[in-house]
Amino acid sequence: MRGGVEIYYSGLGDSADSVIKRMVAGEKKNCVVITSDREIARYAWSHDAVPVESERFARILERKDAAAPSSADYGDDEDEYDEQRRGGNPYRLSKRDRAIRRALGKL
């Protein structure tokens, strides 16, 4: 562990994707998965984990005030996971974006 970050490597003959999927499936509590891989993001959602796009996470890290991410970090971008916009209150964030906001607020 370095700076509070644990680094894992996939073994010989094992893909990084399979390691990530095993880690997500094995978590007993919700976790945050930083990825731009759509397959991993879908897998994370299906296992009660919150995937955050890598670029979005990098923007938060670059900001001086990382404890209070701006609303631009929560889904004002185009939908990166091909979800269609649905009806409802246009001023309320989607369920996915609210989950991301909660997860990023804990970091």
N, C-alpha and C positions, 0 to 999 in steps of 0.2 A: 504494500500500500504506500502510495506517495501522495502527499497533500490531500488525504482523504479520499483518493480515487483508487479503486482496485482495478488491476489490469489482468485480463484473462487472455490466454492464447489457446487457439484450437490445436489439438494434437495432430500428429501426422495421420493423414487419411480422414480427418474430420473437418467439416467446413465450419466457418465462423457462424454462418446462419444456424446450423444445427446446435451449436453451443449456446447461442442466444436463445433459441427456442426452448432448449432444456432448462436454461436459467429462468426464463419467464414462467414456464409451466411449473417449476419447482418452488416458486415464491409463494409463501403463505399469505403475504400481504400485497397490497398494490405496489407496483414499482413503476418507474419511469424508464422508457427505452428511447434512447437518442438514436434515430435512424432516418434515412431518406429512402430506405428500401420498402416498397409498398407491401411486399409479401410479409416482411417482418412486422410492419405496422399493423396489418390486418390480423396477424397472429397475436400480437400484443393485445389489441382490442378484444379479441375473442377470449383472452385469458385474464381479463380485468386489469391489464397493465395499460399505462398511458404512453403511447408513442408520441414523441416530439420530433419534428423534422430537424435535421442537423443544422441547416442554415438558420432556422429560428433560434435554436439553442445557442449557436455561435454569436448571433446578434445580442442575446441577453448577456453572454459572458463578456462581450466587448464593452458593454455599457458600464459606466462607473458605478451606477446605482443598481446592481444586479438583484438586490432584495426586492425591488419594486418595478418589475417589468412594465413597460407601457402597453397600452391597448393594441398597439401595432404588432406586438408579439403574440397575440392571441387569436389570430384567424382573420385579420383584415386582408390577408393575402388571398390569392386564388386558392381554391380547394386543392390541396396536394394529393388527396387520396381519392379523387374522382367521385366524390359524393355529390349528388344533385341537391340544389337548394330546394327547400320545401316551404310550404305556407307557414303562417304563424306570425308572431310578433317580429318584425324586421329589426327591432332594436335590441332584441335579446340574442345573446350568443347561442350557437348551437350546443347541443349536449356534449359533443366532442370537444368544442372549444372551451366550454366551462370546465370539463375534466382536465384539459391541458392547463388552464389558468390555475386550478387548484393545485395540480402537481408541481408546476413551476413556482408557485408561491411557497412551497415547502422546501425548495432547494436553497 
